[in-house]
Amino acid sequence: MMNMSKEENAIYIGRKETMNYCLVVVTIFNKGENNCTIRARGRSISKAVDVTEITRRKFLPDMIEISDVKIGSEVLDGDYGPKTVSTIDITLKRKSSEK
């Protein structure tokens, strides 16, 4: 199972196939949730962007939109001392039905 934090509906992107993460996002929104956060760091950032775009354009085009993107960095302990790794948090939200 994917690493998901129930209180935030966070999906942590890792080594699994892109479509597996897309399915999790679709499942979260089909359960009636109003938002979901896709989180990644390092080399997984491009996969997080792919998951967001595939889900937003192909699976739920009239249902969700990007509400926030946060970028940052974390310092991790590596084999040769501290290492700085980039991070991204992409928040998707259900579109308002006022349109």
N, C-alpha and C positions, 0 to 999 in steps of 0.2 A: 504494500500500500504506500502511496505517496505520503510524504511528511506534510501534514496539514494541521494547522492550528485552528481549532473550532471557533474560538472567540473572534478571530479575525478573518476566517476563511482564507488563510494564506497557503499558497502552494510554493514549495521550495523546488526549484528546477535543479535537476541533477543529471544522471547518466541515462535515464530511460528515454525511450523514443518520444519525439515531439508530440505525436498524436495521442499518446497516453495522457500527457498533461492537458491537451485540448479537451479530451473527454472529461477530465476532472472539472475543468472550468464549466463546461456545458452542464454537467451534473449539478454543480453548485447552484447555477442560475435556474435550472429546472426544478430544484427543490424550493424555490421561492425566495432565495437570498437576494439582497439588493446590491451587494458588492463582493468583490473578490480581489485579493492581492497576489500578484505573481512576483516571487522574489528569486534573485539569482546573484551569483558573484563569480568573478573571474571569467573563465572561458564559457560558462553557461549563460552569460548575458545575451549572446546572440540567439540562443535557443529560447530564452524568455521572450524576446522580441518576436520571434517566429510564432510562438504559442499565442501571443497576444493578437498578432495580425491574422493568423489563420482562423482563430476563434471569432474574432470581430468581423472578418470579411466573409467567411464561408459558412460557419455554423450558426451564428447568432447576429446576422447583420442588422436587423431592425430592433434588436433587444438590448444590446450593450454598447457602451462607449468608454473611451479612456477618460478617467476623471483626474488622474494625477500620475506623474512620473517623478520619482526621487532617485537621484544618483548620489553615490558617496564612496567611501573606502573604509576598509577595516585593516587593522594590523594583526597579522597572524604570526604565530611562531613557526618558522620554517627550519629546515635542516641547517641552514647557515645563518641563523639569526632571524630577527623580525622581518616580515615581508608584507608589503602593502598590497591589498587586493581590492579591485573595484567592485561596487555593489550597485544593484538597481532594484527598485520596488515599483511595479506598474500596477496601479489600482484601476480596476474595471468597475463600472457601475451600470445598473439597469437604467435604460433611457426613460425619461419621464414620458407619460402617455398623454401629455397636454397638446402635442403637436397635431 
